[in-house]
């Protein structure tokens, strides 16, 4: 379990990186933690990233693959809040 939490901490740190590749990696890494409030907040931000649609698409795909109620709820909320461009990538 400590290894899992280390992965969560690392992914949370990458979620706010200026590097789009690190943010994409964070979205993939955080998807399995969608039920953890800190991860859910970061995932919501990545799903609606205004700078790069790669975050939107890759994070939505990772959450869909996880397929938990918490993960799919995040995608549904993002669809409801997305602008037209983001919605196309979701």
C-alpha positions as CSV (number, residue, x, y, z in Angstrom):
1,X,0.0,0.0,0.0
2,X,2.8,2.5,0.7
3,X,4.0,2.0,-2.9
4,X,0.5,2.9,-4.1
5,X,0.4,6.1,-2.1
6,X,3.9,7.0,-3.5
7,X,2.4,6.7,-6.9
8,X,-0.5,8.9,-5.9
9,X,1.8,11.5,-4.5
10,X,4.0,11.5,-7.6
11,X,1.0,11.7,-10.0
12,X,-0.5,14.6,-8.0
13,X,2.8,16.5,-8.3
14,X,2.9,15.9,-12.1
15,X,-0.7,17.1,-12.5
16,X,0.4,20.7,-12.1
17,X,3.5,20.4,-14.1
18,X,4.1,22.9,-17.0
19,X,5.1,19.9,-19.1
20,X,2.1,18.5,-21.1
21,X,3.7,15.1,-21.2
22,X,3.9,15.0,-17.4
23,X,0.3,16.1,-17.1
24,X,-0.8,13.4,-19.4
25,X,1.2,10.9,-17.4
26,X,-0.5,12.2,-14.2
27,X,-3.9,11.7,-15.7
28,X,-3.1,8.1,-16.5
29,X,-1.6,7.6,-13.1
30,X,-4.4,9.2,-11.1
31,X,-7.2,7.4,-12.9
32,X,-7.1,4.4,-10.5
33,X,-7.4,6.9,-7.6
34,X,-10.6,8.6,-8.8
35,X,-12.3,7.9,-5.5
36,X,-9.6,9.8,-3.6
37,X,-10.7,13.4,-3.2
38,X,-7.2,14.9,-3.9
39,X,-6.9,12.8,-7.1
40,X,-10.5,13.5,-8.2
41,X,-9.8,17.3,-8.0
42,X,-6.6,16.9,-10.0
43,X,-8.4,14.7,-12.6
44,X,-11.2,17.2,-13.0
45,X,-8.7,19.8,-13.8
46,X,-6.9,17.6,-16.3
47,X,-10.1,16.7,-18.0
48,X,-10.9,20.3,-18.6
49,X,-7.3,21.5,-19.2
50,X,-7.6,24.7,-21.3
51,X,-4.0,24.5,-22.6
52,X,-3.9,21.1,-24.2
53,X,-6.6,18.7,-25.4
54,X,-4.1,15.8,-24.9
55,X,-4.9,16.0,-21.2
56,X,-8.6,15.9,-21.8
57,X,-8.4,12.9,-24.2
58,X,-5.8,10.8,-22.4
59,X,-7.3,11.4,-18.9
60,X,-10.8,10.5,-20.2
61,X,-9.5,7.4,-21.8
62,X,-7.7,6.3,-18.6
63,X,-10.8,6.9,-16.5
64,X,-13.0,5.0,-18.9
65,X,-10.5,2.1,-18.8
66,X,-10.7,2.0,-15.0
67,X,-14.5,2.0,-15.3
68,X,-15.3,2.6,-11.6
69,X,-18.4,4.7,-10.6
70,X,-16.0,7.4,-9.3
71,X,-14.0,7.4,-12.6
72,X,-17.1,7.6,-14.9
73,X,-18.7,10.2,-12.7
74,X,-15.7,12.5,-13.3
75,X,-16.0,12.0,-17.0
76,X,-19.7,12.8,-16.9
77,X,-19.2,15.9,-14.9
78,X,-16.5,17.1,-17.3
79,X,-18.8,16.6,-20.2
80,X,-21.4,18.7,-18.5
81,X,-18.9,21.5,-17.8
82,X,-16.9,21.3,-21.0
83,X,-16.8,23.9,-23.8
84,X,-17.5,22.7,-27.3
85,X,-13.8,21.9,-28.1
86,X,-13.2,20.0,-24.8
87,X,-16.5,18.1,-25.3
88,X,-15.2,16.9,-28.7
89,X,-12.1,15.4,-27.0
90,X,-14.1,13.9,-24.2
